[in-house]
Structure formats: structure tokens, C-alpha cells
């Protein structure tokens, strides 16, 4: 039986620019025929991933610099390889993997963005050290071929961490390296009409003399503010499968993901805006068969009540969820519950009210692992 943990969040964010487009403006989307501010799923997933990896002590890296990092390690004080040999070894790490090798765009950079455990660099350096003689013999050859053992290089690059199992990996150049992620994360968007605003700012030169006037620098930037609807879902069965059938590890990873989905925030322009808010409503549901996003609750943009959007957004989400529950007859839903900023607020349709994020998450995870919840307690 396939179970999904659905996570829906409403979060008010003050003046900030969490996720910029190519011109530096807050990203946008039109929904319900009105403009909204948007934060891409990739942006929020990065913040979540770093939190999960910190929890588990098992870091991974998205990078094109694997060959360069191998070369740097070999040329460093621990190994003291000649620079040309170290560079060749890094190139061979890419050339020896896959049927045709992993392409490189320039020295030390792969053409594909890899997603590997950070420990992979140490392991690749070990392989190069064991095959130093072969590398020296082939250094300078026009077409050296695959000098390093492909099976060992591929095994290292294919290795998974918990975050790779959770979020997935695409690497077409290396058969068997792809991982279908268990988690899906939606783009966040404001529940109401919102557009970027311009900020004209200046900077003063601290060493100007008293007679000097004016600023040393002036420019404009853009920011936005609003109440965001955020949604993610995790296929629990896929997560267990990706973690080699280890249900206990999957519980730990799922709990960490849920916590960081609620607590994380993209770090763009944080020093100039410090928008460190938390959600004022979290709604979690465990479902069979298929996940359900509640984004359509805001296809009609929320209008302000008493000057704000947070409370009417909570009301709109609760009402829409109640109607979805009516339409589906609560079919395929094993659990649902919420935690809100105002525990006395009547949010019919959002299940049992919990006093904290922690109790909400632990109860939801127990429901997502019914076979092991008794042992976990």
C-alpha cells in the first residue's frame, strides 16, 4: 500500500526577495488571472536539503567540480602530486565513468551537474592514489582512454545519501545513477494578488570629509511581501525503497524533512531583509493512492480582512479542504491535523488541532508508518 504525507503551509513573509529572476526581481506567476509572487521549488528544496543533511550528519553536494576537487586534493600537502599529474587524475575521474565518460566543459568542470556524497572526493582520491603508476604512464597521451577502473568510479558516483534518496538525482551519462526522488515540492505563491516593489537606496562613504555631501553609491532593488501557500508531498513507499527497505531510517528522514519544510527559509538577501518568519498554519495529511495539493483554494485571490491576508488565507484553506473532504468522502485519508498560530481559531476541515509543530509532525509520521509506530513510541 502506498501512503503519501502531504504538507500544506501558510507563511507570511515581510519585505524580502527570497528568489530572484534573471533581472534580480522577485519571481512571479499569474494564477486566477492575477499576479502573484512566487518562490521556486528548487530554492526552498535547497534550504530543506541542507537542514536534513545537517540533522543526519550525511552531506551531499550538487556540483560540476568533482574533477577539480580531486585534483586539488591530490596536489595538496597530504599527497603532493605534481600539478599536471593531479589535473590528469581529475580528468580521468570523469573520463572513466559511464560508457563514454562524463563530459567536461572546461578543465576540472563536468558538463553535467553531479549530485554525490561529499565523502566521494576522498574515495576518488584513494582510487587515484592506488592507480598512480597507470596515471603517470598515460600522462601526456593524446587519447589515453579509461585509465582508472570504471566500476569503482561508477560505484562511488552512484552512491546515495538520505537526501539523494529523498529528493532524487538525474544523471543520464551514468546508467543506474538516476534516483526517482520520494519528495515532490511545489512552487510557493502568494494567496493574494501581489507584485514586486522598488526600493531606492543609498550608501554613505564613512571616510568622506565633513564638507562632502551626497552618497557614495545609489541604486534600486526590488522586494515583495505576502502570505505564501507552500505544499510538498512524500511517497513513503518510495522513500523506504530508496533507503534499501530500512523503514526506521525512512521514519527519521521523513521527520527531518517535515521539520525543515516548516522551519526552513531560502537565504537570498537575508542580510538586507532578515525575513525569518515561521508558518502560522501547518496542515498535514496522510493519504492512500494519491497526494492532494490544496493550491486551488487560492485560485480566487484572497482579499484582506482587517488589513491583513493571514487570517482570511487560513479561513480559505480550511473551507476549501472541508469541501474537498466532502467531495471525496474522506476517501483514502488515514490522518489529518493542523497546528495554527491561534489555537482557538475554528478551522473546520483541517482535522484535529495540535498545540505545536512537533506533536503534529510526530502524529503524522506515526500514521505514515502504521506497522512500526508502536515500536517507535
Secondary structure, DSSP 8 states (H G I E B T S, - for coil): --EEEEEEEEEEEEEE-SSB-TTSSB-EEEETTEEEEEE-HHHHHHHHHHHHHHHHT--EEEES-HHHHHHHHHHSTTT---HHHHHHHHHHHHHTSSSS---EEETTEESS-EEEETTHHHHHHHHHHHTHHHHHHHTT-TT----S-HHHHHHHHH---HHHHHH-B--TTSTT--B--SEEE--EEESS----EEEEEEE--TT--TT--S-SEEEEEEEEEEEEEEEEEEEHHHHHHHTTT-HHHHHHHHHHHHHHHHH----TTHHHH------SEEEEEEEESS----GGGGSS----BTTBSHHHHHHHHHHHHHHHHHHHTTTTEEEEEEEESSTTS--TTS-EE-SSHHHHHHHHHHHHTTTTHHHH-
